[in-house]
């Protein structure tokens, strides 16, 4: 599809998700990280604050494996 905007012509490619993912897969690793970071900023306002807090706890190593937590609960009783 071509759009004429003033003196410039812009070509717009209509792609599906599979095609977009295929294109991203073909990028060098550094470019893929840029795409990921940009996508994160696009959806960040929709991510619940509780999820963000939990991810920060995981990053800081402040989590316990579920199996370990269940074992601790069993021994506490």
Secondary structure by P-SEA (a helix, b strand, c coil): cccccccbbbbbbbccaaaaaaaaaaccaaaaaaaaaaaaaaccccccaaaaaaaaaaaacccccaaaaaaaaaaac
